Amino acid sequence: MELTLKVQGMSCGHCKQAVQGALKELDGVAAVEVNLDTGHVDVTFDEDTVAKEEMEEAIEEQGYDVVN
């Protein structure tokens, strides 16, 4: 399944790496694409293994805000 999350607070390469790394550590996440210009994070994942809430929590633990 694919999902796009809107994330606030990302502004540099380190931000991008932090978000990508946090999401890729989750079981069930297959791919992550971060667009700093738009603040969009596209995630390809197995919905039977990982929930949207878990992904949002992983991003927020890195210090960024997920906007719904």
C-alpha positions as CSV (number, residue, x, y, z in Angstrom):
1,M,0.0,0.0,0.0
2,E,1.1,3.6,-0.6
3,L,0.5,6.6,1.7
4,T,1.6,10.2,1.6
5,L,2.2,11.9,4.9
6,K,2.5,15.7,5.3
7,V,5.4,16.5,7.6
8,Q,6.3,19.9,9.0
9,G,9.8,20.9,10.2
10,M,11.9,19.2,7.6
11,S,14.4,21.6,6.0
12,C,17.7,19.9,5.1
13,G,19.4,16.7,4.1
14,H,19.7,15.6,7.8
15,C,16.0,16.0,8.3
16,K,15.4,13.8,5.2
17,Q,17.8,11.1,6.4
18,A,16.3,11.1,9.9
19,V,12.7,10.6,8.7
20,Q,13.8,8.0,6.1
21,G,15.8,6.1,8.6
22,A,13.1,6.1,11.3
23,L,10.5,4.8,8.8
24,K,12.8,2.2,7.2
25,E,13.5,0.7,10.7
26,L,9.8,-0.3,11.0
27,D,8.9,-3.8,9.9
28,G,6.6,-3.7,6.9
29,V,8.0,-0.4,5.3
30,A,9.3,-1.2,1.9
31,A,10.2,2.3,0.5
32,V,10.3,5.9,1.7
33,E,10.6,9.0,-0.5
34,V,11.0,12.4,1.2
35,N,10.3,15.7,-0.7
36,L,11.7,18.6,1.3
37,D,10.1,21.2,-0.9
38,T,6.6,20.0,-0.4
39,G,7.0,18.3,3.0
40,H,5.5,15.1,1.6
41,V,6.7,11.7,2.7
42,D,5.6,8.9,0.4
43,V,5.7,5.5,2.1
44,T,5.2,2.1,0.5
45,F,4.3,-0.5,3.2
46,D,2.5,-3.7,4.1
47,E,-0.7,-2.6,5.9
48,D,-0.9,-6.0,7.6
49,T,2.5,-5.4,9.3
50,V,2.7,-1.7,10.1
51,A,0.0,0.9,10.9
52,K,-0.2,4.6,9.8
53,E,-0.1,5.5,13.5
54,E,3.2,3.7,14.0
55,M,4.8,5.6,11.1
56,E,3.5,8.9,12.4
57,E,4.9,8.1,15.8
58,A,8.3,7.2,14.3
59,I,8.4,10.6,12.5
60,E,7.3,12.5,15.6
61,E,10.1,10.8,17.7
62,Q,12.6,12.4,15.3
63,G,11.2,15.9,16.2
64,Y,8.9,16.5,13.2
65,D,5.1,17.1,13.1
66,V,2.8,15.0,11.0
67,V,-0.1,17.1,9.8
68,N,-3.4,15.4,9.0
